[in-house]
Amino acid sequence: MKNRLLPLIVLFFLIISPCVIAQKIDIQVGTKATEWEFLDADKNPFTMDTWKGKVLQINYVDPDESDLNDEFNDLVKIAIDVDSIISRDDFKGFGIVDCASTWKPDFLIRAIAGKKAKKFETTILFDYDAILRNQWNLAKDSYNVIILDKNKICRAIYRGKISTSENQEIIDLIAKLAKE
């Protein structure tokens, strides 16, 4: 019986493996971002279409690295609230927490995320199973920033700490994309 099952199991995996592999899209500049759905702390579902027609700054973050790009995010907030070079009507920055990349318990992750959401006046979503990290081939144990234009085309991706010299360049890119 076992000898008969083995070929069937092998055949099954040969048939479904291309489907599973096809789901993984290594997001790169110029590629269209694949859709996803995640929940916020109140269990409300969000997708990219929640902010349809806006430039998106997606911060995909390991909770252990949540402060890594605060300098950059502070400057984006200033560009919106003080300098008015980016309009909230055309732009949405938000976070997705890579819960699978940390030892921290979910209640602590939600507490950290709540403080960030309040500070940056934004939405924080939770990826408990590293779905987006695996789907887009994002860096694990890190801080990823993905800039998508209004058509969900990736215009920039940063893995790790954004250097001080790149901050204004990225803000200028967001402002330019938001005006298109």
Secondary structure, 3 states (H helix, E strand, C coil): CHHHHHHHHHHHHHHHHHHHHHHCCCCCCCCECCCCCEEECCCCEECHHHHCCCEEEEEEECHHHCCCCHHHHHHHHHHHHCCCCCCCCCEEEEEEEEHHHCCCCHHHHHHHHHHHHHHHCCCEEEECCCHHHHHHCCCCCCEEEEEECCCCEEEEEEECCCCHHHHHHHHHHHHHHHHC
